[in-house]
Amino acid sequence: MGLPPSAYRHDAWWSNEDAPQNTHTQSRLGWMAAGYTAAAERATHQVVFTRIVI
């Protein structure tokens, strides 16, 4: 199973949003919940996840 087409077309899909009212559940329930932020380079199909340090 791969990413949805919108992940390849829209920078906003990779937004690091963790507030419950935001619609980017992939970040809130995915990488943000695991303690990471994402930085995507869609042209090269690469994503860098960085651990959130508190």
JOBELHU-V293045 format. One record per backbone hydrogen bond with DSSP energy under -0.5 kcal/mol. CO is the residue of the C=O (numbers start at 1). NH is the residue of the N-H. Records with the same first field share a line. If there is no record, write none. Layout:
CO: NH + NH
This chain:
4: 7 + 8
5: 8 + 9
6: 10
10: 13
11: 14
12: 15
15: 17
19: 22
23: 25
24: 27 + 28
25: 29
26: 31
27: 32 + 33
30: 34
31: 36
32: 35
35: 52
37: 50
39: 48
40: 42
41: 44 + 45 + 46
46: 41
47: 49
48: 39
50: 37
51: 53
52: 54
